[in-house]
Amino acid sequence: MPSASSPEIVVSGLGVTSAIGRGRDAFKRALMGGEHRFSVMQRPGRQHGDTRFLGAEIPPLGDIARLPRSWQRTTSLSAQVAVATLSEAWDDAALDTVDGHRIGLVVGGSNLQQRETLLARERCGEQLEHLRPSYGLSMLDTDLCGVCTSVFGIQGFAMTVGGASASGQLAVLEAAEAVKAGRADVCIALGALMDLSYWECQGLRAMGAMGSARYADQPELACRPFDRARDGFIFGEACAALIVERAGHRRIPRTPYAQLRGWSVHMDANRNPDPSLDGEMRAIQQALDRAGVSPRDIDYVNPHGSGSQAGDETELNALRNCGLGHATLNSTKSITGHGLTAAGAVEVAATLLQFEAEALHPSLNLDTPIADGFDWVIGRRNGARLRHALTLSFGFGGINTALCLSRAA
């Protein structure tokens, strides 16, 4: 973990693909404008009978630069979105100038391609001989590593890390650890798109995690983190790629987005989905301690804020108990939806773009906050020059992650 003598770790490039905008600039514009794309989901394999699941789906990608045309027929949606997203981050950080043997890749996510599996089975029925041979590759989460390393010539290490809804941020932390340890000069953290089928949607709704169809006729009102009328998360397709490297080891074409100052992962020793106040507090406190930053120094927190009944309340209690009740809060998920495996990386990207814009994005549907005394951002707030920010991600299985970001020197 970082210490005062550790090398400065920075984010030198980023890429984002989401329902609200493909690419950094489009995403930033929609985020700051509070735009959304919530609706009844339409992708094949997302609806079953009369059951309606709400979410935000990425518009058609079209041709994807760098991805061979023949591969666009044999790669999954998750892999295609990964290549499109990484391509933007790669160019942003000018990684063509870096030796591919010194570049690593961490893909955040597991069980990523469930809808593809469902569709393959429906297409073939009992005629197994009709199954595409490429299914033997695309069914594996590691296929995203294979696709990305092939397309971009990455010859350092590559791996996937599964942390449920904390996967995206966990990938960022693992990338930072790899650079800090000298395993790579540059490491890419990719929060991968989790392609749900109606089976996963129903399972998550049945356990009370995914929101109901209460707002099926007004889907724009369904995603309500920290609001008293919330009843679970609303899914949002997304992917983010962050380029992590040691400051000063090469000449980069832009000012770094921010410094990764301190981070923490804490487990609750609990298989169940219920949140732990103690676990969240420990993760927050450890990240701040390792960053050498006091709670009073934190200007802004980008919370996990999924919209679950217990989760939102527990998180606010953790922030208050850790001395962060003064910090400004908004909810990225209220605009993008919950990207599950991608969420943590998308929310780090959203935080970095707010550093850059010196503005904070609004929170949608926060009509009646569940707690008083917090500095909620309801409408866009300009003139916010952030010094230190905290991003939080939590996942089923008792996974708590926290990351402290500081304005780059």
Legacy VTK file of the C-alpha trace (Angstrom):
# vtk DataFile Version 3.0
C-alpha trace
ASCII
DATASET POLYDATA
POINTS 409 float
0.000 0.000 0.000
1.185 3.563 -0.626
3.337 5.409 1.877
5.092 8.758 2.052
8.144 7.260 0.309
6.148 5.513 -2.431
6.381 6.709 -6.045
3.568 9.004 -7.137
0.985 6.956 -9.055
-1.167 8.888 -11.521
-3.928 8.350 -14.066
-2.599 9.479 -17.449
-5.497 8.488 -19.695
-9.090 7.318 -19.621
-11.841 6.045 -21.859
-15.556 5.583 -21.164
-18.408 3.876 -22.980
-21.841 4.151 -21.413
-25.483 4.507 -22.247
-25.300 8.284 -21.748
-22.360 8.812 -24.072
-19.651 6.969 -25.952
-16.266 8.563 -25.325
-14.879 10.835 -22.647
-16.250 14.111 -24.007
-19.766 12.819 -24.695
-19.882 11.101 -21.314
-18.662 14.221 -19.510
-21.180 16.448 -21.291
-24.096 14.141 -20.471
-22.921 13.640 -16.895
-22.680 17.358 -16.219
-26.031 17.925 -17.897
-27.755 15.199 -15.888
-28.843 13.368 -19.054
-29.999 9.750 -18.852
-31.131 6.862 -21.064
-33.296 4.793 -18.702
-36.022 2.733 -20.326
-37.450 -0.766 -20.429
-34.449 -2.741 -21.723
-34.693 -4.048 -25.276
-31.613 -6.213 -25.937
-32.475 -9.790 -26.928
-32.212 -11.956 -23.836
-33.069 -9.139 -21.407
-36.875 -9.570 -21.300
-38.997 -12.641 -20.683
-42.745 -12.824 -21.178
-44.505 -9.871 -19.555
-41.700 -9.207 -17.084
-40.130 -5.802 -17.659
-36.637 -4.944 -16.472
-35.482 -1.338 -16.478
-32.019 -0.123 -17.362
-29.842 2.019 -19.605
-28.397 0.359 -22.714
-25.505 1.527 -24.902
-26.563 2.573 -28.427
-25.179 0.495 -31.350
-21.385 0.695 -31.545
-20.982 0.400 -35.312
-17.478 -0.375 -36.579
-14.902 -0.447 -33.813
-11.491 0.979 -34.615
-8.625 -1.521 -34.155
-10.961 -4.536 -33.846
-10.554 -6.754 -36.948
-13.795 -6.933 -38.895
-13.875 -10.742 -38.681
-13.636 -10.548 -34.889
-16.679 -8.301 -34.677
-18.768 -11.389 -35.520
-17.061 -13.675 -33.010
-16.491 -11.456 -29.989
-19.052 -10.741 -27.304
-20.638 -7.377 -26.586
-18.459 -7.151 -23.466
-15.290 -7.659 -25.529
-16.332 -5.214 -28.254
-17.112 -2.501 -25.716
-13.798 -3.232 -23.963
-11.833 -2.650 -27.181
-13.737 0.542 -28.019
-13.191 1.903 -24.510
-9.542 0.907 -24.218
-8.834 2.401 -27.636
-9.822 5.848 -26.350
-7.765 5.530 -23.168
-4.788 4.168 -25.129
-4.750 7.184 -27.428
-5.375 9.598 -24.571
-2.195 8.396 -22.834
-0.189 7.894 -26.073
0.608 4.281 -25.207
1.913 3.556 -28.711
5.189 5.010 -27.398
5.461 2.429 -24.587
7.099 -1.006 -24.943
4.270 -3.557 -24.936
6.345 -5.828 -22.682
6.083 -3.164 -19.950
2.299 -2.764 -20.132
-0.038 -4.748 -17.875
-3.804 -5.213 -17.986
-6.259 -5.840 -15.157
-9.845 -6.550 -16.200
-12.371 -6.027 -13.428
-15.270 -8.453 -13.574
-16.364 -12.081 -13.614
-19.408 -13.866 -15.043
-19.456 -11.102 -17.611
-21.221 -12.677 -20.572
-24.360 -14.366 -19.270
-26.663 -12.962 -21.961
-24.354 -14.274 -24.692
-24.555 -17.711 -23.096
-28.356 -17.585 -22.975
-28.605 -16.516 -26.617
-26.195 -19.242 -27.757
-28.340 -21.873 -26.092
-31.543 -20.447 -27.515
-30.090 -20.343 -31.053
-28.880 -23.920 -30.974
-31.594 -25.611 -28.968
-30.706 -29.299 -28.859
-28.537 -29.109 -31.998
-25.169 -28.717 -30.329
-23.315 -29.130 -33.604
-24.577 -25.672 -34.611
-22.729 -23.964 -31.755
-20.056 -21.564 -33.003
-16.544 -22.804 -32.226
-15.707 -19.294 -30.992
-18.052 -19.921 -28.038
-15.250 -21.964 -26.496
-13.328 -18.715 -26.133
-16.029 -16.093 -25.648
-17.639 -17.948 -22.720
-14.553 -17.208 -20.618
-13.984 -13.916 -18.805
-10.304 -14.287 -19.743
-11.320 -13.824 -23.390
-11.375 -10.084 -22.712
-7.700 -10.314 -21.741
-6.996 -12.292 -24.911
-8.840 -9.884 -27.173
-7.341 -6.740 -25.640
-3.772 -8.009 -25.455
-3.986 -9.183 -29.083
-5.464 -5.964 -30.432
-3.153 -3.623 -28.511
0.041 -5.676 -28.395
0.106 -5.889 -24.591
2.847 -8.355 -23.625
3.278 -7.751 -19.927
0.861 -9.505 -17.584
-2.934 -9.684 -17.914
-5.537 -10.978 -15.500
-9.147 -10.682 -14.436
-10.242 -9.830 -10.894
-13.730 -10.513 -9.624
-15.164 -8.349 -6.881
-18.864 -8.242 -7.793
-19.926 -4.570 -7.873
-16.498 -3.543 -6.546
-14.686 -5.176 -9.503
-14.056 -1.977 -11.455
-12.450 -0.151 -8.552
-10.613 -3.319 -7.511
-9.035 -3.364 -10.987
-7.809 0.214 -10.461
-6.276 -0.720 -7.099
-4.574 -3.818 -8.534
-3.205 -1.739 -11.413
-1.794 0.789 -8.936
-0.199 -2.001 -6.898
1.387 -3.474 -10.031
2.939 -0.143 -11.039
4.070 0.558 -7.479
5.778 -2.848 -7.317
7.490 -2.341 -10.683
5.698 -5.227 -12.379
4.796 -2.848 -15.204
5.630 0.704 -16.207
2.015 1.228 -17.257
-1.007 -0.781 -16.185
-4.494 -0.553 -17.665
-7.486 -0.970 -15.357
-10.610 -1.953 -17.281
-14.013 -2.084 -15.613
-15.751 -4.504 -17.969
-19.360 -4.473 -19.133
-21.409 -7.134 -17.345
-23.903 -8.382 -19.933
-26.911 -9.554 -17.909
-29.631 -11.846 -19.208
-33.165 -11.988 -17.830
-32.044 -14.808 -15.512
-29.597 -12.531 -13.674
-32.077 -9.656 -13.708
-34.746 -11.833 -12.142
-32.337 -13.264 -9.569
-31.183 -9.814 -8.516
-34.743 -8.495 -8.390
-35.970 -11.504 -6.393
-33.356 -10.886 -3.695
-34.352 -7.226 -3.492
-31.161 -5.813 -5.013
-32.447 -4.730 -8.445
-35.283 -2.236 -8.544
-38.836 -3.334 -9.226
-41.021 -2.461 -12.202
-42.827 0.184 -10.143
-41.589 2.885 -12.523
-41.924 0.865 -15.747
-44.125 3.600 -17.236
-41.769 6.352 -16.029
-38.311 4.758 -16.169
-36.592 8.118 -15.795
-37.798 8.141 -12.163
-36.655 4.640 -11.230
-32.999 5.223 -10.318
-33.063 6.973 -6.911
-29.894 6.492 -4.827
-30.166 8.000 -1.342
-33.811 8.998 -1.916
-36.575 7.794 0.390
-38.505 6.358 -2.596
-35.616 4.068 -3.729
-36.282 0.341 -4.056
-33.060 -1.058 -5.529
-30.492 -0.396 -8.223
-31.243 0.198 -11.901
-28.799 -1.455 -14.289
-26.715 0.622 -16.692
-24.420 -0.810 -19.364
-20.980 0.747 -19.094
-17.241 0.239 -19.342
-14.268 2.396 -18.333
-10.521 2.103 -18.909
-7.960 3.975 -16.811
-4.248 4.190 -17.613
-2.210 3.983 -14.409
1.511 4.746 -14.265
4.317 6.198 -12.164
4.636 9.957 -12.445
7.701 11.144 -14.319
8.837 7.832 -15.814
8.071 9.085 -19.342
6.888 12.206 -21.094
3.109 12.026 -21.384
1.056 14.270 -23.711
-1.236 15.683 -21.037
-1.362 16.706 -17.396
-2.353 13.637 -15.355
-5.997 13.526 -14.349
-5.117 12.958 -10.695
-2.841 11.126 -8.314
-3.929 7.810 -6.785
-2.997 8.762 -3.244
-4.137 5.856 -1.063
-6.389 2.825 -1.253
-7.746 -0.092 0.701
-9.613 -3.385 0.353
-11.378 -4.840 3.374
-13.405 -8.059 3.579
-16.326 -8.622 5.938
-15.938 -12.431 6.106
-19.560 -12.575 4.957
-20.975 -14.312 1.888
-24.320 -12.506 2.040
-25.241 -9.231 0.287
-25.934 -7.282 3.469
-23.607 -4.289 4.003
-21.287 -3.955 6.998
-20.851 -0.608 8.724
-17.616 -1.784 10.327
-16.230 -3.070 7.018
-16.980 0.140 5.155
-15.495 2.272 7.924
-12.311 0.203 8.022
-11.850 0.534 4.249
-12.372 4.318 4.390
-10.062 4.819 7.358
-7.307 2.647 5.881
-7.413 4.484 2.539
-7.165 7.870 4.252
-4.370 6.722 6.563
-2.353 5.298 3.681
-2.898 8.475 1.686
-1.732 10.619 4.573
-4.924 12.667 4.248
-7.230 13.622 7.112
-11.012 13.329 6.793
-11.289 17.150 6.924
-9.081 17.357 3.805
-11.607 15.435 1.664
-13.635 17.866 -0.431
-15.815 15.371 -2.254
-16.988 11.770 -2.001
-18.262 9.734 -4.945
-20.212 7.083 -3.024
-21.235 3.583 -4.020
-24.883 4.654 -3.642
-26.630 1.760 -5.354
-30.156 2.684 -4.279
-30.611 -0.333 -2.016
-32.600 0.102 1.176
-29.914 -0.990 3.633
-26.858 -0.143 1.540
-27.436 3.592 1.175
-28.135 4.103 4.870
-25.113 2.066 5.942
-22.841 4.029 3.619
-23.972 7.400 4.938
-23.464 6.195 8.503
-19.955 5.074 7.583
-19.154 8.477 6.088
-20.528 10.316 9.099
-18.676 8.083 11.577
-15.409 8.541 9.643
-15.634 12.327 9.910
-16.744 12.865 6.306
-20.155 14.367 6.977
-18.936 17.712 5.620
-17.859 16.400 2.202
-19.851 17.163 -0.934
-21.798 14.160 -2.303
-23.485 13.325 -5.586
-24.608 10.089 -7.222
-23.102 9.033 -10.544
-25.363 5.971 -10.636
-28.428 8.229 -10.625
-27.401 9.249 -14.170
-25.567 6.210 -15.563
-27.324 3.412 -13.717
-25.404 0.709 -11.866
-22.733 -0.780 -14.120
-22.066 -3.652 -11.662
-18.567 -4.900 -12.601
-17.854 -1.630 -14.435
-19.332 0.694 -11.810
-16.218 1.331 -9.729
-14.065 2.210 -12.740
-16.799 4.377 -14.278
-17.165 6.282 -11.022
-13.403 6.827 -10.735
-13.552 8.208 -14.300
-16.501 10.431 -13.352
-14.537 11.744 -10.374
-11.486 12.486 -12.531
-13.610 14.335 -15.086
-15.068 16.445 -12.286
-11.518 17.274 -11.177
-10.832 18.381 -14.754
-14.061 20.364 -15.188
-13.853 21.989 -11.756
-17.553 21.265 -11.510
-19.757 18.617 -9.882
-22.505 16.782 -11.717
-26.110 16.758 -10.465
-27.918 13.913 -8.730
-31.154 12.803 -10.371
-34.312 11.915 -8.471
-32.903 12.991 -5.110
-36.205 14.540 -4.089
-36.165 13.553 -0.426
-32.704 12.516 0.823
-32.693 9.766 3.424
-30.391 11.783 5.691
-30.095 15.441 6.593
-26.868 17.303 7.169
-24.997 16.182 4.049
-23.889 18.535 1.294
-25.864 16.978 -1.569
-25.306 18.173 -5.143
-28.812 18.400 -6.602
-28.069 20.577 -9.642
-24.736 21.009 -11.394
-22.298 22.919 -9.190
-19.613 25.005 -10.888
-16.443 26.408 -9.358
-15.586 23.201 -7.488
-11.787 22.992 -7.507
-11.255 19.637 -5.801
-8.063 18.904 -3.870
-8.808 15.467 -2.450
-11.672 13.094 -3.230
-12.746 9.657 -2.083
-14.462 7.011 -4.216
-16.151 3.973 -2.670
-17.223 0.624 -4.115
-18.803 -2.308 -2.327
-19.699 -5.766 -3.595
-21.592 -8.897 -2.622
-19.402 -11.273 -0.651
-18.398 -8.600 1.825
-15.993 -6.640 -0.404
-15.298 -3.009 0.553
-12.910 -0.789 -1.428
-11.930 2.847 -0.990
-9.652 5.058 -3.080
-8.313 8.522 -2.269
-7.592 10.730 -5.284
-5.653 13.994 -5.154
-5.158 16.764 -7.666
-1.970 16.043 -9.606
0.951 18.335 -8.814
LINES 1 410
409 0 1 2 3 4 5 6 7 8 9 10 11 12 13 14 15 16 17 18 19 20 21 22 23 24 25 26 27 28 29 30 31 32 33 34 35 36 37 38 39 40 41 42 43 44 45 46 47 48 49 50 51 52 53 54 55 56 57 58 59 60 61 62 63 64 65 66 67 68 69 70 71 72 73 74 75 76 77 78 79 80 81 82 83 84 85 86 87 88 89 90 91 92 93 94 95 96 97 98 99 100 101 102 103 104 105 106 107 108 109 110 111 112 113 114 115 116 117 118 119 120 121 122 123 124 125 126 127 128 129 130 131 132 133 134 135 136 137 138 139 140 141 142 143 144 145 146 147 148 149 150 151 152 153 154 155 156 157 158 159 160 161 162 163 164 165 166 167 168 169 170 171 172 173 174 175 176 177 178 179 180 181 182 183 184 185 186 187 188 189 190 191 192 193 194 195 196 197 198 199 200 201 202 203 204 205 206 207 208 209 210 211 212 213 214 215 216 217 218 219 220 221 222 223 224 225 226 227 228 229 230 231 232 233 234 235 236 237 238 239 240 241 242 243 244 245 246 247 248 249 250 251 252 253 254 255 256 257 258 259 260 261 262 263 264 265 266 267 268 269 270 271 272 273 274 275 276 277 278 279 280 281 282 283 284 285 286 287 288 289 290 291 292 293 294 295 296 297 298 299 300 301 302 303 304 305 306 307 308 309 310 311 312 313 314 315 316 317 318 319 320 321 322 323 324 325 326 327 328 329 330 331 332 333 334 335 336 337 338 339 340 341 342 343 344 345 346 347 348 349 350 351 352 353 354 355 356 357 358 359 360 361 362 363 364 365 366 367 368 369 370 371 372 373 374 375 376 377 378 379 380 381 382 383 384 385 386 387 388 389 390 391 392 393 394 395 396 397 398 399 400 401 402 403 404 405 406 407 408
